[in-house]
């Protein structure tokens, strides 16, 4: 495209460059080649000439303003110089090629690994931009609606630019770089109309026609269709919403607009409603990219501008569009240096346009998958109690959070985080509670660290586990309070132990020399209880040592039996055997029963008292005291076996089995108020 330099009012009418601290009339632009796009980084090669000197080494990283169409239809774009290449020539007048990138370019090499909780996309975008943009670049917002706060957003390994685009695209927003009265500005919008860029009216002219009197022309207009999904289906599993994880679909019947169906899984938490939101956003972005207009223009256009095409013979191509992408190719070297064509400058642009409706909408981007695992700390305010919710989930602080390792503190806001359990199901499994401050390894569900899952605690020098080089044979479960389950595999010393500190212990010894088991509570009580039958068996001796009182209470019968040996009851003081309402039976069917007391044996019966020797003799002896039989009623001594009844040793009363009664003694005295002697025969003197 040719045009007169005089139209621009100067020797280099179309292109000008402005650097801080440098006169724009001194540094002249010879050539411009490059491209710009709404969702891609700008990259322009700008060849300049002038007294650049050695100062060019300071240019990388500096802001630059490049004006296209100076004096005709100026469009100013702002960027950052990423590279400078010096060309030949005298030091006083050298040429240099500047690589100019978008104002957002510095974000592409910045990795801040931010973590946000309960923040909106606008809050995050402002912080990212203000922390990475060069001084002098302002940030404004053109979004009028309220954006939701996301529970947890993790930058991860993505650079600041990718992170910025991701958090904004999730809400249907995007950044636009624009000129604001000569100053660079990044404006956050959710529709291109909010970018408030200049509009342009273009008139169609056929290619190869006469040179136009104006550069506001368009030619080589064509349509381009690309295959986009007709339906978008999004699904996934969220542990916080296990019953609301059905997939959602956006778009019409796949056969109507496109035969392709896009299926996405695990790109977002939040259940079915979040799936529907994501699917609709992807479908809208795909629909915006389905049909584009490509054209060649003679005047510079910038992405985000609104253009109107008129005069095209195909009426359907006339109308309003948004500029999505622009390629620039301009040369005014001849106008600067003279020679053939010195009165001419060249510019040719190629643009991609989107229909005004639906316009541009960035597709949401899932969080980058986290390879391997990440490190986090369990959060909570009480160092002695695991802070879990009603479903057993925790709150954590990720390693990238500055406050993560500052000690125990209140749990941060964010999604619940579940811990992986070795074996579990509904209302069963193994869960060892994690106390606040515990360092853990976490992974992201579907690779997304914004949906973290605790894999387990990480042992280290400052957080050692219960097994070290000092006890490598032990399999040990120990709680923070000192309760432990120990399985010892030491050769020759195999055993197991279940203990509550030093208060109570069950020890199982499995080595061959002295196998056994010990149940002890050194300073407490020990209770054995069973709802049914309880048996205690000993293959050898059994000994029960009681330092205090020993009491056995039995609601039913109590049976104490020795099969092959004696039964010995011994009381250092009083041995008291008592039955409240029933019989008391001590029996040795094939042996003896002995009751011995160092002092006294007392038999007390509330009703009758009966002593029976079914076989053999019965013997009552009082070796050094008196024997007294006392009854409130009669006292009867009866021999029913035809034997002799005798009272006394040598002298006394003897009743023979024949019925004879003998009273013998050295002195017998009968004293009574009345003495009656009746017999068939009385004999005196023998």
KANOR-V314254 format. One record per residue. N is the residue number from 0. SS is DSSP state (helix for helix, strand for strand, loop for the rest). D_LAST is the distance of its C-alpha to the last C-alpha in Angstrom with 1 decimal. Layout:
((N | SS | D_LAST) (N | SS | D_LAST))
//
This chain:
((0 | loop | 178.3) (1 | strand | 181.3) (2 | strand | 182.3) (3 | strand | 184.7) (4 | helix | 183.4) (5 | helix | 185.7) (6 | helix | 183.7) (7 | helix | 180.9) (8 | loop | 183.2) (9 | loop | 182.6) (10 | loop | 182.7) (11 | loop | 179.0) (12 | loop | 178.7) (13 | loop | 175.6) (14 | strand | 172.9) (15 | strand | 171.9) (16 | strand | 169.0) (17 | strand | 167.6) (18 | strand | 165.4) (19 | loop | 164.1) (20 | loop | 166.6) (21 | loop | 169.2) (22 | loop | 172.5) (23 | loop | 172.5) (24 | loop | 176.2) (25 | loop | 175.8) (26 | loop | 173.3) (27 | strand | 174.8) (28 | strand | 173.1) (29 | strand | 174.6) (30 | strand | 172.2) (31 | strand | 169.0) (32 | strand | 166.8) (33 | strand | 163.3) (34 | strand | 161.1) (35 | strand | 158.9) (36 | strand | 156.2) (37 | loop | 153.8) (38 | loop | 150.7) (39 | loop | 152.0) (40 | loop | 153.0) (41 | loop | 156.7) (42 | strand | 158.6) (43 | strand | 162.3) (44 | strand | 164.4) (45 | strand | 167.0) (46 | strand | 169.9) (47 | strand | 171.4) (48 | strand | 174.2) (49 | strand | 175.2) (50 | loop | 174.6) (51 | loop | 170.9) (52 | helix | 170.6) (53 | helix | 167.3) (54 | helix | 165.6) (55 | helix | 164.6) (56 | helix | 161.5) (57 | helix | 160.3) (58 | loop | 160.9) (59 | loop | 157.7) (60 | loop | 155.3) (61 | loop | 158.1) (62 | strand | 158.9) (63 | strand | 162.1) (64 | strand | 164.1) (65 | strand | 166.2) (66 | strand | 168.8) (67 | strand | 170.1) (68 | loop | 173.2) (69 | loop | 174.5) (70 | loop | 177.4) (71 | loop | 177.1) (72 | loop | 173.6) (73 | loop | 171.4) (74 | strand | 167.7) (75 | strand | 165.7) (76 | strand | 162.6) (77 | strand | 160.3) (78 | strand | 158.4) (79 | strand | 157.1) (80 | strand | 158.8) (81 | strand | 156.4) (82 | strand | 158.9) (83 | strand | 162.3) (84 | strand | 164.5) (85 | strand | 167.7) (86 | loop | 170.8) (87 | loop | 173.8) (88 | loop | 176.6) (89 | loop | 177.5) (90 | loop | 174.9) (91 | loop | 176.9) (92 | loop | 177.0) (93 | strand | 174.2) (94 | strand | 172.7) (95 | strand | 168.9) (96 | strand | 166.8) (97 | strand | 164.0) (98 | strand | 161.0) (99 | strand | 160.2) (100 | strand | 156.8) (101 | strand | 155.3) (102 | loop | 154.0) (103 | loop | 150.6) (104 | helix | 151.0) (105 | helix | 149.2) (106 | helix | 146.0) (107 | helix | 146.1) (108 | loop | 145.2) (109 | loop | 142.6) (110 | loop | 138.9) (111 | loop | 136.9) (112 | loop | 133.7) (113 | loop | 133.2) (114 | strand | 130.3) (115 | strand | 130.8) (116 | strand | 128.2) (117 | strand | 129.1) (118 | strand | 132.8) (119 | strand | 135.8) (120 | helix | 138.4) (121 | helix | 141.0) (122 | helix | 138.8) (123 | helix | 138.1) (124 | helix | 141.8) (125 | helix | 143.1) (126 | helix | 140.7) (127 | helix | 141.6) (128 | helix | 145.3) (129 | helix | 145.5) (130 | helix | 143.5) (131 | helix | 145.7) (132 | loop | 149.2) (133 | loop | 151.9) (134 | loop | 152.9) (135 | loop | 155.5) (136 | loop | 154.0) (137 | strand | 152.8) (138 | strand | 150.2) (139 | strand | 150.5) (140 | strand | 148.7) (141 | loop | 150.4) (142 | loop | 147.2) (143 | loop | 146.9) (144 | loop | 143.6) (145 | loop | 140.2) (146 | loop | 138.4) (147 | loop | 134.6) (148 | strand | 132.4) (149 | strand | 130.7) (150 | strand | 127.1) (151 | strand | 127.6) (152 | strand | 130.7) (153 | strand | 130.7) (154 | loop | 133.8) (155 | loop | 132.2) (156 | loop | 134.5) (157 | loop | 137.5) (158 | loop | 140.4) (159 | helix | 141.5) (160 | helix | 144.2) (161 | helix | 142.0) (162 | helix | 139.3) (163 | helix | 141.9) (164 | helix | 143.3) (165 | helix | 139.8) (166 | helix | 138.5) (167 | helix | 141.8) (168 | helix | 142.1) (169 | loop | 138.7) (170 | loop | 140.1) (171 | loop | 143.5) (172 | loop | 145.2) (173 | strand | 147.3) (174 | strand | 149.4) (175 | strand | 153.2) (176 | strand | 155.4) (177 | strand | 158.5) (178 | strand | 161.2) (179 | strand | 160.8) (180 | loop | 164.1) (181 | loop | 164.5) (182 | strand | 160.8) (183 | strand | 158.2) (184 | strand | 155.5) (185 | strand | 152.5) (186 | strand | 151.8) (187 | strand | 148.6) (188 | strand | 149.4) (189 | loop | 147.9) (190 | loop | 151.4) (191 | helix | 154.7) (192 | helix | 156.4) (193 | helix | 154.3) (194 | helix | 155.8) (195 | loop | 159.1) (196 | loop | 161.3) (197 | loop | 165.0) (198 | strand | 166.2) (199 | strand | 169.0) (200 | strand | 171.4) (201 | strand | 172.6) (202 | strand | 175.5) (203 | strand | 175.6) (204 | loop | 178.4) (205 | loop | 178.9) (206 | loop | 178.5) (207 | loop | 181.7) (208 | loop | 183.6) (209 | loop | 185.9) (210 | loop | 184.5) (211 | loop | 183.1) (212 | loop | 184.2) (213 | loop | 180.6) (214 | loop | 177.4) (215 | loop | 175.3) (216 | strand | 175.4) (217 | strand | 173.0) (218 | strand | 173.6) (219 | strand | 171.9) (220 | strand | 169.4) (221 | strand | 166.8) (222 | strand | 163.3) (223 | strand | 160.3) (224 | strand | 157.2) (225 | loop | 153.9) (226 | loop | 150.8) (227 | loop | 148.1) (228 | loop | 144.9) (229 | loop | 145.1) (230 | strand | 141.4) (231 | strand | 139.1) (232 | strand | 135.3) (233 | strand | 132.9) (234 | strand | 129.1) (235 | loop | 126.2) (236 | loop | 122.6) (237 | loop | 121.6) (238 | helix | 117.9) (239 | helix | 118.3) (240 | helix | 119.6) (241 | loop | 117.8) (242 | loop | 118.5) (243 | loop | 122.1) (244 | loop | 123.6) (245 | loop | 125.7) (246 | loop | 129.2) (247 | strand | 132.3) (248 | strand | 135.8) (249 | strand | 139.2) (250 | strand | 142.5) (251 | loop | 143.9) (252 | loop | 143.4) (253 | helix | 144.0) (254 | helix | 146.6) (255 | helix | 148.8) (256 | helix | 149.7) (257 | loop | 148.3) (258 | loop | 146.3) (259 | loop | 144.2) (260 | strand | 140.8) (261 | strand | 139.4) (262 | strand | 135.6) (263 | strand | 134.0) (264 | strand | 130.3) (265 | loop | 128.4) (266 | loop | 131.4) (267 | loop | 129.9) (268 | loop | 126.6) (269 | loop | 126.2) (270 | helix | 125.5) (271 | helix | 127.8) (272 | helix | 130.0) (273 | helix | 130.8) (274 | helix | 131.5) (275 | helix | 134.0) (276 | helix | 135.7) (277 | helix | 136.1) (278 | helix | 137.3) (279 | helix | 139.9) (280 | helix | 141.2) (281 | helix | 141.6) (282 | helix | 143.4) (283 | helix | 145.8) (284 | helix | 146.6) (285 | helix | 147.2) (286 | helix | 149.5) (287 | helix | 151.6) (288 | helix | 152.2) (289 | loop | 153.0) (290 | strand | 156.7) (291 | strand | 158.9) (292 | strand | 162.7) (293 | strand | 164.4) (294 | strand | 167.8) (295 | strand | 170.2) (296 | strand | 171.4) (297 | loop | 174.2) (298 | loop | 172.6) (299 | loop | 169.3) (300 | loop | 166.2) (301 | loop | 162.8) (302 | loop | 159.4) (303 | loop | 158.3) (304 | loop | 161.8) (305 | strand | 162.9) (306 | strand | 166.0) (307 | strand | 168.1) (308 | strand | 170.1) (309 | strand | 173.2) (310 | loop | 176.2) (311 | loop | 174.4) (312 | loop | 175.8) (313 | loop | 172.3) (314 | helix | 171.3) (315 | helix | 167.6) (316 | helix | 167.8) (317 | loop | 169.3) (318 | strand | 166.9) (319 | strand | 164.5) (320 | strand | 162.1) (321 | strand | 159.9) (322 | strand | 160.7) (323 | strand | 157.7) (324 | strand | 159.2) (325 | strand | 162.4) (326 | strand | 164.1) (327 | strand | 167.0) (328 | strand | 169.8) (329 | strand | 172.6) (330 | strand | 175.4) (331 | loop | 177.9) (332 | helix | 178.7) (333 | helix | 182.3) (334 | helix | 182.8) (335 | helix | 181.6) (336 | helix | 183.4) (337 | loop | 186.5) (338 | loop | 188.1) (339 | loop | 188.2) (340 | loop | 186.6) (341 | loop | 186.4) (342 | loop | 186.8) (343 | strand | 183.9) (344 | strand | 180.1) (345 | strand | 177.7) (346 | strand | 174.5) (347 | strand | 172.5) (348 | strand | 169.2) (349 | strand | 166.8) (350 | strand | 164.2) (351 | strand | 161.3) (352 | strand | 161.0) (353 | strand | 158.2) (354 | strand | 158.8) (355 | loop | 158.6) (356 | loop | 155.7) (357 | loop | 152.9) (358 | loop | 154.2) (359 | loop | 152.1) (360 | loop | 148.3) (361 | loop | 146.3) (362 | loop | 143.5) (363 | loop | 140.0) (364 | loop | 138.7) (365 | loop | 135.0) (366 | loop | 133.5) (367 | loop | 133.9) (368 | loop | 131.0) (369 | loop | 128.9) (370 | loop | 128.3) (371 | loop | 124.8) (372 | loop | 122.7) (373 | strand | 123.3) (374 | strand | 121.3) (375 | strand | 119.9) (376 | strand | 117.4) (377 | strand | 114.8) (378 | loop | 115.8) (379 | strand | 113.6) (380 | loop | 112.9) (381 | loop | 109.2) (382 | loop | 108.6) (383 | loop | 104.8) (384 | loop | 105.2) (385 | loop | 107.0) (386 | loop | 109.6) (387 | loop | 109.6) (388 | loop | 110.8) (389 | loop | 109.0) (390 | loop | 109.9) (391 | loop | 108.8) (392 | loop | 112.4) (393 | strand | 113.6) (394 | loop | 116.7) (395 | strand | 118.4) (396 | strand | 121.2) (397 | strand | 123.3) (398 | loop | 124.3) (399 | loop | 128.0) (400 | loop | 127.0) (401 | loop | 127.7) (402 | loop | 124.5) (403 | loop | 122.2) (404 | loop | 120.8) (405 | loop | 120.9) (406 | loop | 117.2) (407 | loop | 115.0) (408 | strand | 116.9) (409 | loop | 117.0) (410 | loop | 117.5) (411 | loop | 121.2) (412 | loop | 122.5) (413 | loop | 123.0) (414 | loop | 121.5) (415 | loop | 117.7) (416 | strand | 116.9) (417 | strand | 114.1) (418 | strand | 112.2) (419 | loop | 111.8) (420 | loop | 108.2) (421 | loop | 106.8) (422 | loop | 105.2) (423 | strand | 105.4) (424 | strand | 105.8) (425 | loop | 105.3) (426 | loop | 102.3) (427 | strand | 101.2) (428 | strand | 102.3) (429 | loop | 102.2) (430 | loop | 103.8) (431 | loop | 103.5) (432 | loop | 105.2) (433 | loop | 108.1) (434 | loop | 108.3) (435 | loop | 111.6) (436 | loop | 113.5) (437 | loop | 112.3) (438 | strand | 115.2) (439 | strand | 115.4) (440 | strand | 117.6) (441 | strand | 119.3) (442 | strand | 121.5) (443 | strand | 123.7) (444 | strand | 123.0) (445 | loop | 125.9) (446 | loop | 127.0) (447 | strand | 127.7) (448 | strand | 126.2) (449 | strand | 126.8) (450 | strand | 123.8) (451 | strand | 121.5) (452 | strand | 118.1) (453 | strand | 115.6) (454 | strand | 114.7) (455 | strand | 112.2) (456 | strand | 111.8) (457 | loop | 113.8) (458 | loop | 112.1) (459 | loop | 114.1) (460 | loop | 113.9) (461 | loop | 113.7) (462 | loop | 111.4) (463 | loop | 109.2) (464 | loop | 106.8) (465 | loop | 103.1) (466 | loop | 103.7) (467 | loop | 105.9) (468 | loop | 106.2) (469 | loop | 103.0) (470 | loop | 100.9) (471 | loop | 102.9) (472 | loop | 99.9) (473 | strand | 98.6) (474 | strand | 99.2) (475 | strand | 98.7) (476 | strand | 98.8) (477 | strand | 98.7) (478 | loop | 99.4) (479 | loop | 101.1) (480 | loop | 97.8) (481 | loop | 96.2) (482 | strand | 94.2) (483 | strand | 94.5) (484 | strand | 93.9) (485 | strand | 94.1) (486 | strand | 94.3) (487 | strand | 94.4) (488 | loop | 96.0) (489 | loop | 95.8) (490 | loop | 95.1) (491 | loop | 91.5) (492 | loop | 90.7) (493 | loop | 91.1) (494 | strand | 89.4) (495 | strand | 89.8) (496 | strand | 89.2) (497 | strand | 89.3) (498 | strand | 89.2) (499 | strand | 90.0) (500 | loop | 91.3) (501 | loop | 88.3) (502 | loop | 86.1) (503 | strand | 84.7) (504 | strand | 85.1) (505 | strand | 84.3) (506 | strand | 84.8) (507 | strand | 84.9) (508 | strand | 85.0) (509 | loop | 86.4) (510 | loop | 86.8) (511 | loop | 85.0) (512 | loop | 83.0) (513 | loop | 81.2) (514 | loop | 81.8) (515 | strand | 80.1) (516 | strand | 80.5) (517 | strand | 79.9) (518 | strand | 79.9) (519 | strand | 79.9) (520 | loop | 80.8) (521 | loop | 80.5) (522 | loop | 81.1) (523 | loop | 80.5) (524 | loop | 78.2) (525 | loop | 77.6) (526 | loop | 76.9) (527 | loop | 76.2) (528 | loop | 76.6) (529 | loop | 77.0) (530 | loop | 77.5) (531 | loop | 75.8) (532 | loop | 73.3) (533 | loop | 72.9) (534 | loop | 71.5) (535 | loop | 71.0) (536 | loop | 70.5) (537 | loop | 70.0) (538 | loop | 70.1) (539 | loop | 68.3) (540 | loop | 66.4) (541 | loop | 66.9) (542 | loop | 66.5) (543 | loop | 66.9) (544 | loop | 67.4) (545 | loop | 67.6) (546 | loop | 68.6) (547 | loop | 67.7) (548 | loop | 65.5) (549 | loop | 64.8) (550 | loop | 64.5) (551 | loop | 64.4) (552 | loop | 65.2) (553 | loop | 64.8) (554 | loop | 65.8) (555 | loop | 64.2) (556 | loop | 61.4) (557 | loop | 60.6) (558 | loop | 59.3) (559 | loop | 58.4) (560 | loop | 57.7) (561 | loop | 57.4) (562 | loop | 58.1) (563 | loop | 57.1) (564 | loop | 55.5) (565 | loop | 53.2) (566 | loop | 53.9) (567 | strand | 53.3) (568 | strand | 53.7) (569 | strand | 53.8) (570 | strand | 54.4) (571 | loop | 55.3) (572 | loop | 54.2) (573 | loop | 52.8) (574 | strand | 52.6) (575 | loop | 53.0) (576 | loop | 52.9) (577 | loop | 53.8) (578 | loop | 55.0) (579 | loop | 56.8) (580 | loop | 56.5) (581 | loop | 55.3) (582 | loop | 52.6) (583 | loop | 52.1) (584 | loop | 51.2) (585 | loop | 50.7) (586 | loop | 50.3) (587 | loop | 50.3) (588 | loop | 50.2) (589 | loop | 49.8) (590 | loop | 48.7) (591 | loop | 46.8) (592 | loop | 47.5) (593 | strand | 46.8) (594 | strand | 47.3) (595 | strand | 47.5) (596 | strand | 48.6) (597 | loop | 49.1) (598 | loop | 48.0) (599 | loop | 46.6) (600 | strand | 46.3) (601 | loop | 46.6) (602 | loop | 46.1) (603 | loop | 47.6) (604 | loop | 48.0) (605 | loop | 50.0) (606 | loop | 48.0) (607 | loop | 44.9) (608 | loop | 43.2) (609 | loop | 41.8) (610 | loop | 40.5) (611 | loop | 40.1) (612 | loop | 39.3) (613 | loop | 40.5) (614 | loop | 39.4) (615 | loop | 36.9) (616 | loop | 34.4) (617 | loop | 34.9) (618 | loop | 34.1) (619 | loop | 34.6) (620 | loop | 34.4) (621 | loop | 35.3) (622 | loop | 35.6) (623 | loop | 36.4) (624 | loop | 36.0) (625 | loop | 34.0) (626 | loop | 33.6) (627 | loop | 34.3) (628 | loop | 34.4) (629 | loop | 36.3) (630 | loop | 37.7) (631 | loop | 39.7) (632 | loop | 37.9) (633 | loop | 34.6) (634 | loop | 32.7) (635 | loop | 31.1) (636 | loop | 29.3) (637 | loop | 29.4) (638 | loop | 28.8) (639 | loop | 30.9) (640 | loop | 30.7) (641 | loop | 27.2) (642 | loop | 25.7) (643 | loop | 22.9) (644 | strand | 23.3) (645 | strand | 21.9) (646 | strand | 22.7) (647 | loop | 22.2) (648 | loop | 22.2) (649 | loop | 18.8) (650 | loop | 17.3) (651 | strand | 18.2) (652 | strand | 18.2) (653 | strand | 18.1) (654 | strand | 19.1) (655 | loop | 19.2) (656 | loop | 22.1) (657 | loop | 20.1) (658 | loop | 19.6) (659 | loop | 15.9) (660 | strand | 15.6) (661 | strand | 13.4) (662 | strand | 13.9) (663 | strand | 13.1) (664 | loop | 14.8) (665 | loop | 15.2) (666 | loop | 16.2) (667 | loop | 16.1) (668 | loop | 18.6) (669 | loop | 19.6) (670 | loop | 23.0) (671 | loop | 25.2) (672 | loop | 27.8) (673 | loop | 25.9) (674 | loop | 22.3) (675 | loop | 21.7) (676 | loop | 18.4) (677 | loop | 19.1) (678 | loop | 17.1) (679 | loop | 17.5) (680 | loop | 14.0) (681 | loop | 11.6) (682 | loop | 7.9) (683 | loop | 6.5) (684 | loop | 3.7) (685 | loop | 0.0))
//
